[in-house]
């Protein structure tokens, strides 16, 4: 197994790699965040082909809105995307 993580004032990036010597198969995951003044971009990818993206807005010091989606990269490259799910969540703190 191998793990990598780097952070800065404006975000972070990380990756994890796992390899099973018995089966000869491996998996990997990668994520990144990029922070801006009022919003943050978040991305995640894995070796199964799933890509996730999220955009989080700081609407107020007590309220955040997050828009997210996911897509299979292999289906996207082949032009076989049948749906693009979108999620919207609100986080309100008191």
N, C-alpha and C positions, 0 to 999 in steps of 0.2 A: 504494500500500500504506500502511496505517496500523497502528500497534502501540501498545497501552496496557498499562501494568503498574503496580500499586500494591501496596506491601507494608506490613505492620504487624507488631507483635509476635505477634498471634494469627492471622496468615494472609496471604493475598495474593489478588489478582484480576487477571486479564489478558484482553486481547482482541486479535485480529488480524483485519484486514479487507483483502481483496485484490480489486481490480477490474481486469478486462481490458478496455481501451477498444476493442480490435479486435472482440471477441465481444459486448461489452455485458453480460457476466456477472460476477458477483462471488461470493466465498465469505467466510465468517466463522467464527471459532472463539472460544470464550470458556471460561475456566476459573477456578475459585475453590478455595481451601483455607481451612479454618477449624480452627485448632489449639486443643485443650483440654488439660487436664492429662495424661490417659492415652490420648487418642484424637484422630484428625484426620479430618475430613470432606473429601472431594475431589469436585469436580464438573467435568464438561466437556460442552460443547454445541457443535454445529457447524451450519452452514446447510443441510446435507443432512438434518437432522432427527434425528441421532443424539445421544442423551443418555447420559452415563456417570456413574456414581456409585460412590464407594468409601468405606469406613469402615476406618480403620487403627488398631489397638489396639497400644499399647506394653505387652506382657505382662511384660516384664522388660527390664533395660538392654541385654540381648543378644538379645532376641527380639521380633519384631513379627508380628502376624497381620493380613491384609488381606482384606476381603470386598468384592467388586465386582460390578457388573451394568451392563448397557446395554440401551437400549430405543429404538426409533424413535418419536419424539414424534408424528408424523403418524398412525402406526398406533395408538398409544395413544389419541389423541383420537378416532379413528374406532371405537374398541372392537374393533380387529382384532389384538390382541396374541396370537399363538399360543404364544409361549414367553417366559420371562423367565430368561435365563442367569445363573447365579450362579457366581462363582469364589472360591476360598479359597486364599490362599497364606501360607506361613510363611517368615519371614526370620530366620535364626539366625546371629549373628556370634560369632566366637571371639576 
